Amino acid sequence: MKTFQNPILPGFYPDPSLCRVGEDYYLVTSSFSYFPGVPIFHSRDLVNWKQIGHVLDRPSQLPLDGQGVSRGIFAPTIRHHEGVFYMITTNVEEGGNFVVTATDPAGPWSDPYYLDAPGIDPSLFFDDDGKVYYHGTRPAPEGEKYSGNWEVWLQEFDLETMSLVGDSIGLWRGALRDVIWPEGPHIYKINGMYYLMISEAGTGHEHAVSIARSESVTGPYVGNKANPIMTHRHFGREYPVVNVGHCDLVETQNGEWWAIGLASRIYGGYYRNLGRETFLLPVIWEDGWPIMSPGTGKLEMSYPVPDLPETKPVIHPACDHFTEDTLDLRWNILRTPREETYSLTEKPGYLRLKLRPDMVTESTLPSFVARRQQHINFVASTYMEFSPTADNETAGIVLFQSEEFNYQFVSTQNGGNNVIQLIKYQAGEKEVLAESPIDSKGLYLKIETYGQDYSFYYGKSQTDYIPLLENVDGRILSTDVAGGFVGTVIGLYASANGSNSSNTADFDWFEYVGL
């Protein structure tokens, strides 16, 4: 029997949502303060996914100015209705809840239709009588008597005006009394019944999926006696897959049911450097209720493949030679590009980063081009041409969790002498862990990682790497130390550290290999 391996999207791809259009499946995830926003993927077998673009790829769609890395875009939902795709989400500090539309999921998508809707985690439900309903999560009407005292609510949505109409209705507060953060709601109509599936208990270790049903879309909703229908909170903190939740359901054209959801792989203790990843799990129905991962009741790392036509795995080249006029879809920058931070054309075949005043330790627009860490063990390397002209000028590779927690492996000057440094930022405090003199403009940099041991090497060629520092503790790159909602990214970086500079750093290639 052929099987597949979880996660289906490894690395920082949280809050997944999907929809089916005929034999095609489309999936989106949260992107927080990274630009472009909301990566969108296509599949025909639910296992092998190819990124076809970003939903939010223009500054007019995605104002992220000044937002911390774990702010920005929360919990998108994708739906399809009568030839139109709808993606609804929250920009938590700029505009709130909004909808964008497209007839081609690869884009272009419209500019946002902002909604007069409180709270976060919006979704849309298209009923078979032609009515459309917005549902999301908001503070309970009596006020937050405790943190996380929220409710799932519903209001009719007018497609003509792209606005909410009529009165809003509170639907459900979750399966447990006084549960915190009922969120990620999705409504489905199945065999004449309305099902409301949510996550509850927060996005951390206690994350859980619960479901209720009603004969009317407006309720009352009655919870499943078997709730929660998916959680790992009872397995303890040594179980290798944790914080399972935020699921979305889909029925295949062959009548099977599947769910996608987020979870995290821990390693080196209870640490989650990879962030929340996207997993796939089977669903069956018994007595009018869904059973997730039947037989075990837990999210497994492997299942038999769906009964769908098999497609070839998506193979990404390990090395990016920067030969195109645009960046590969796997690359992102931090926040909205109000000015140019990089160029792929000024020096053809190179990624040129401009040394601007902005730094990755600030909530601004650094010259920083990053991709996700997707493996527990990996090697990342690059060839960089850079000649610093002052002590403030720096360029290299950054392992980035947040503005306050990161490692910077950079070429710079110290007292007028060219050096390579490994800098640790922990809780915003800077510490130079290692430094060595260098005399070459062209420099090879390599980070080799096994679990929580990150080792840093440099050299004049790929055959004479010199260790700068080995087996550095990577646990500061976990949300369990840094806080927030994102996973680690690996970025190419250049900065004048608060000063103005016309200098640039050129990267000939970047290679990432999972081990």
C-alpha positions in Angstrom: 0.0 0.0 0.0 1.4 3.4 -1.0 1.8 5.9 1.8 2.7 9.6 2.1 4.7 11.4 4.8 3.6 14.3 6.9 4.0 17.2 7.0 2.8 17.8 3.5 4.2 21.4 3.7 7.2 21.3 6.0 8.4 24.5 7.8 6.5 27.6 8.7 3.2 27.1 6.9 0.5 27.6 9.6 -3.3 28.0 9.6 -3.9 26.0 6.4 -7.2 26.3 4.5 -8.2 24.5 1.3 -11.0 24.2 -1.3 -11.7 21.8 -4.2 -12.7 22.9 -7.7 -13.5 19.8 -9.7 -10.3 17.7 -9.6 -8.1 20.6 -8.4 -7.3 21.5 -4.8 -6.0 24.9 -3.6 -4.4 25.7 -0.3 -3.4 28.8 1.5 -1.6 29.5 4.8 -0.8 32.4 7.1 2.2 34.7 6.4 2.2 37.2 9.2 4.6 40.1 8.4 6.3 38.5 5.4 5.8 39.8 1.9 4.4 38.6 -0.4 1.6 37.4 1.7 -0.6 34.2 1.8 1.2 31.6 -0.3 -1.1 29.6 -2.5 -0.6 26.1 -3.6 -2.2 23.7 -6.1 -2.5 19.9 -6.0 -4.5 17.1 -7.6 -3.7 14.4 -5.0 -3.7 16.3 -1.7 -0.1 15.2 -1.0 2.1 16.9 -3.6 1.6 20.6 -3.6 3.1 23.2 -6.0 3.2 26.9 -5.1 1.5 28.9 -7.8 1.9 32.3 -6.3 0.9 34.6 -3.4 -2.6 35.9 -2.9 -1.2 39.2 -1.6 1.6 40.3 -3.9 1.2 44.0 -4.2 1.8 46.8 -1.7 -1.8 48.0 -2.1 -3.0 44.6 -0.8 -0.7 44.2 2.1 0.3 47.2 4.3 2.6 45.7 6.9 4.6 48.9 7.8 5.9 48.8 11.4 4.3 45.5 12.3 6.3 42.9 14.3 7.1 39.6 12.6 4.3 37.8 14.4 1.6 40.4 13.4 0.3 41.0 9.9 -1.8 38.3 8.2 -3.6 35.8 10.4 -5.5 32.7 9.4 -6.7 33.0 5.8 -9.6 30.9 4.4 -10.0 30.1 0.7 -13.3 29.3 -0.9 -14.7 29.0 -4.4 -18.2 29.9 -5.6 -19.5 30.1 -9.2 -16.2 30.7 -10.9 -14.8 33.1 -8.3 -12.2 32.4 -5.6 -12.5 34.2 -2.3 -9.7 34.6 0.2 -10.7 36.1 3.5 -8.2 37.0 6.3 -7.1 39.5 8.9 -4.4 42.1 8.8 -4.3 42.5 12.5 -2.8 46.0 12.8 -3.8 47.6 9.4 -7.4 47.3 8.3 -8.6 44.2 10.1 -10.7 41.7 8.3 -10.9 41.8 4.5 -11.7 39.8 1.4 -9.9 39.6 -2.0 -11.2 37.8 -5.1 -9.8 36.2 -8.3 -11.0 34.1 -11.2 -7.5 32.5 -11.5 -6.1 31.3 -8.2 -2.6 32.1 -9.4 -3.7 35.7 -9.6 -4.1 38.6 -10.0 -6.2 39.0 -6.9 -8.2 42.1 -6.2 -7.3 44.8 -3.8 -8.9 44.2 -0.4 -12.5 44.8 0.4 -12.3 45.8 4.1 -15.1 44.7 6.3 -16.8 46.2 9.3 -16.2 43.1 11.4 -14.5 42.8 14.8 -12.2 40.0 15.7 -10.0 37.6 13.7 -10.1 34.3 11.8 -12.8 35.1 9.3 -14.4 32.5 7.0 -17.1 32.4 4.3 -19.9 29.9 3.9 -21.9 29.7 0.7 -25.3 28.1 1.4 -27.3 26.3 -1.2 -30.2 28.8 -1.1 -27.8 31.5 -2.5 -27.1 33.2 0.8 -23.5 33.8 2.0 -22.4 34.0 5.6 -19.3 35.5 7.2 -18.2 33.8 10.4 -15.3 34.6 12.6 -14.3 34.9 16.2 -14.7 38.0 18.5 -14.6 39.0 22.2 -17.7 37.8 24.0 -20.4 40.5 24.3 -20.2 40.6 28.1 -16.6 41.5 27.8 -13.4 39.5 28.5 -14.0 38.2 32.0 -10.8 36.2 31.3 -8.2 36.3 28.6 -9.5 34.4 25.6 -13.2 34.7 26.5 -14.3 34.9 22.9 -17.1 33.6 20.7 -17.7 32.4 17.2 -20.2 34.6 15.4 -22.0 34.8 12.1 -23.5 37.5 9.9 -24.9 37.5 6.4 -22.5 38.7 3.6 -23.6 40.6 0.5 -21.5 39.6 -2.5 -22.7 42.6 -4.5 -21.5 45.2 -2.0 -18.8 42.9 -0.4 -20.1 43.9 3.0 -21.9 42.5 6.0 -25.6 43.0 6.2 -28.3 42.4 8.9 -27.6 41.5 12.5 -24.8 39.4 13.8 -25.4 36.2 15.9 -23.2 34.5 18.5 -23.0 30.8 17.5 -20.7 28.9 19.9 -17.9 29.3 22.4 -16.4 25.9 22.1 -16.8 22.4 23.6 -15.5 23.2 27.1 -16.9 25.5 29.6 -14.8 28.7 29.9 -12.6 27.5 27.1 -10.1 30.1 25.7 -9.8 31.3 22.2 -12.5 29.5 20.1 -11.0 30.3 16.7 -10.5 29.2 13.1 -14.2 28.5 12.5 -15.4 26.8 9.3 -19.0 26.0 8.5 -20.0 23.1 6.2 -23.3 21.8 5.0 -23.3 18.0 4.9 -26.4 15.8 4.3 -28.7 18.7 5.2 -26.9 19.5 8.5 -24.7 22.5 9.3 -21.4 21.7 10.9 -19.3 24.3 12.7 -15.7 23.2 13.2 -13.3 25.3 15.3 -10.1 25.1 17.2 -10.0 26.0 20.9 -7.7 26.3 23.9 -5.1 28.5 22.2 -2.5 27.7 19.5 0.0 26.2 21.9 0.3 22.8 23.5 -3.4 22.6 24.5 -4.6 23.3 20.9 -7.7 21.1 20.0 -10.3 20.7 17.2 -14.0 20.6 18.2 -17.2 20.4 16.2 -20.9 21.2 16.6 -23.9 20.8 14.3 -27.3 22.4 13.8 -30.3 22.1 11.5 -30.0 25.8 10.8 -27.0 27.9 9.8 -27.8 30.3 12.6 -28.0 27.6 15.3 -28.4 26.5 17.9 -25.3 24.4 17.5 -24.9 21.3 19.6 -21.4 20.0 20.3 -20.2 16.5 19.5 -20.2 14.3 22.7 -16.8 13.0 21.5 -15.2 16.5 21.5 -12.4 17.3 21.0 -12.2 15.3 17.8 -8.4 15.9 17.4 -5.8 17.0 19.9 -2.4 15.9 21.2 -2.5 17.7 24.5 -3.0 14.5 26.4 0.1 12.8 25.1 2.5 14.9 27.1 5.3 17.2 26.2 7.7 14.5 25.0 5.4 13.4 22.1 7.2 14.3 18.9 4.2 16.1 17.2 2.4 18.8 19.3 -0.2 21.6 19.1 -2.4 20.0 16.5 -5.3 22.1 15.4 -6.7 24.7 13.0 -8.2 22.2 10.6 -10.2 22.5 7.3 -12.2 19.7 5.7 -12.6 18.7 2.1 -14.5 15.9 0.3 -12.7 14.5 -2.8 -14.4 13.8 -6.1 -14.2 10.1 -5.2 -16.2 10.6 -1.9 -13.3 10.4 0.6 -13.0 13.0 3.3 -9.7 14.5 4.4 -8.6 17.3 6.7 -5.6 19.6 6.7 -4.3 21.2 9.9 -1.3 22.6 11.6 1.0 20.9 14.0 4.7 21.2 15.1 7.5 18.8 15.3 9.6 19.2 18.5 13.3 18.3 18.8 16.1 18.9 21.2 13.4 19.1 24.0 10.2 21.0 23.7 11.4 23.3 21.0 9.7 24.2 17.7 12.2 26.0 15.4 10.2 24.9 12.3 7.1 26.7 13.5 3.6 25.3 12.8 3.5 23.1 9.7 0.8 21.8 7.4 -0.3 18.1 7.9 -2.9 15.9 6.1 -5.1 13.4 7.8 -8.0 11.1 6.8 -11.6 11.5 8.0 -14.5 9.2 8.1 -18.1 9.8 9.2 -20.0 7.8 11.9 -23.5 8.6 13.2 -23.4 12.0 11.5 -20.0 13.1 13.1 -16.5 13.2 11.6 -13.8 10.8 13.0 -10.3 12.2 12.4 -7.5 9.8 11.9 -9.8 6.8 12.5 -8.3 3.9 14.4 -5.7 5.8 16.3 -7.3 9.2 16.9 -3.9 11.0 16.7 -2.1 12.8 13.9 0.2 10.2 12.3 3.4 10.9 10.3 2.3 8.5 7.6 -1.0 7.4 6.0 -2.2 5.6 2.9 -2.4 8.0 0.0 -5.8 9.4 -0.9 -7.8 7.7 -3.6 -6.8 10.2 -6.2 -4.7 10.2 -9.4 -1.1 10.1 -8.4 1.0 13.1 -9.4 4.8 13.5 -9.3 6.4 15.1 -6.3 7.3 18.8 -6.7 11.1 18.9 -6.8 12.7 22.2 -6.1 16.3 22.8 -7.2 18.5 22.9 -4.1 20.5 25.8 -5.5 19.1 29.2 -6.6 21.5 30.9 -9.0 19.4 34.1 -9.2 19.2 34.0 -13.0 15.6 35.1 -13.3 14.2 38.7 -13.2 12.0 37.8 -10.2 12.7 35.9 -7.0 11.6 32.3 -6.7 8.2 32.0 -4.9 9.9 30.5 -1.8 11.7 33.8 -1.0 10.1 36.5 1.1 11.0 39.8 2.6 9.9 41.5 5.8 7.1 44.0 5.5 5.8 46.0 2.5 8.5 47.1 0.0 8.0 50.8 0.0 11.5 51.1 -1.6 13.9 48.8 -3.4 16.0 46.6 -1.1 17.4 44.2 -3.7 18.0 43.8 -7.4 18.3 40.8 -9.7 19.2 42.9 -12.7 21.9 45.4 -11.6 24.4 42.5 -11.6 22.9 39.7 -13.8 23.1 36.3 -12.2 23.4 37.8 -8.7 21.1 38.9 -5.9 22.3 42.4 -5.0 21.3 43.7 -1.6 21.5 47.4 -0.9 23.1 48.5 2.4 20.3 50.7 3.9 20.0 51.9 7.4 17.3 49.4 8.4 18.2 46.3 10.5 16.5 43.0 11.0 16.4 43.9 14.7 13.8 46.6 13.9 10.2 46.5 12.7 11.1 48.3 9.5 12.1 47.3 6.0 15.6 45.6 6.1 17.5 44.4 3.1 16.7 40.8 3.9 15.6 38.0 1.5 14.6 34.9 3.3 13.2 31.4 2.9 11.8 28.9 5.5 13.8 26.4 7.4 12.0 23.1 6.5 14.2 20.4 7.9 15.5 19.5 11.4 18.9 18.8 9.7 20.0 20.9 6.8 22.9 22.7 5.1 22.6 26.3 3.8 25.4 28.0 1.9 26.1 30.9 -0.4 28.9 32.8 -2.2 29.0 36.5 -1.4 31.0 39.4 -2.8 31.2 42.2 -0.3 33.7 44.8 0.8 32.7 46.7 3.9 34.0 50.3 4.0 33.1 51.0 7.7 32.5 49.2 11.0 28.7 49.7 10.6 28.5 47.9 7.2 27.6 44.3 7.3 26.3 41.5 5.0 25.8 37.7 5.2 23.3 35.1 6.3 20.8 35.5 9.2 18.9 32.8 11.0 15.8 34.7 11.9 13.1 33.9 14.4 12.2 37.5 15.3 13.6 40.9 15.7 14.8 40.0 19.1 15.9 36.4 18.5 18.3 35.7 15.7 21.8 34.7 14.6 23.8 36.9 12.2 26.7 35.3 10.3 28.2 38.3 8.7 31.2 40.0 7.1 31.9 43.4 8.5 34.8 45.6 9.8 36.1 45.9 13.3 38.4 48.9 13.9 38.9 49.1 10.1 39.9 45.4 9.8 37.8 43.0 7.8 36.3 40.3 9.9 33.7 37.5 9.9 31.4 37.5 12.9 28.8 35.4 14.5 26.4 37.6 16.4 23.6 36.4 18.7 20.6 38.4 19.5 18.6 37.0 22.4 15.8 39.1 23.9 17.2 42.0 22.0 20.6 41.8 23.6 23.6 41.6 21.2 26.5 39.3 21.8 29.4 38.6 19.4 30.0 34.9 19.8 33.0 34.6 17.5 35.1 36.7 15.2 38.0 36.0 12.8 40.0 38.2 10.4 39.4 37.8 6.6 41.1 39.2 3.6 38.9 38.2 0.7 36.1 40.1 -0.9 34.6 36.9 -2.2 33.5 34.6 0.7 31.8 31.3 0.9 29.5 30.9 3.9 27.9 27.7 5.2 25.6 26.8 8.1 25.4 23.1 8.9 22.6 22.1 11.3 21.9 18.8 13.1 18.9 19.2 15.5 19.6 22.1 17.8 23.4 22.2 16.9 24.1 25.0 14.3 27.6 25.2 13.0 29.0 28.1 11.0 31.8 27.9 8.4 33.5 30.3 6.0 36.2 30.1 3.3 37.7 31.3 0.1 36.5 28.1 -1.7 34.0 25.3 -1.1 36.8 22.9 -0.4 38.5 24.8 2.4 35.7 25.8 4.8 37.0 27.0 8.1 34.9 26.7 11.3 34.0 30.0 12.9 32.0 28.4 15.7 30.4 24.9 15.9 27.5 23.4 17.7 25.9 26.7 18.7 22.6 26.2 20.5 19.7 26.9 18.2 16.9 26.9 20.8 16.6 30.6 20.8 15.1 30.2 17.2 12.1 28.4 18.7 8.8 30.1 19.6 9.2 28.4 22.9 12.0 30.9 23.7 11.2 33.8 21.4 7.4 33.8 21.6 5.2 34.7 18.6 3.7 32.6 15.9 6.3 32.1 13.2 9.0 29.6 12.4 12.7 30.1 11.6 13.7 31.5 8.2 17.2 31.7 6.6 17.9 35.0 5.0 20.5 36.8 3.0 21.1 40.2 4.6 22.9 43.5 4.2 22.7 46.6 6.4 24.5 49.9 7.1 23.2 49.6 10.7 21.5 53.0 11.1 23.7 54.9 8.7 23.4 55.8 5.0 25.5 53.9 2.5 25.7 53.4 -1.2 27.5 50.0 -0.8 26.0 46.7 -1.9 26.5 43.0 -1.3 26.2 40.5 -4.2 25.2 36.9 -3.7 26.0 34.6 -6.7 23.8 31.7 -5.4 22.1 30.2 -2.4 21.8 26.5 -1.7 19.6 24.8 0.9 19.7 21.0 1.3 17.7 19.0 3.8 19.7 16.2 5.4 
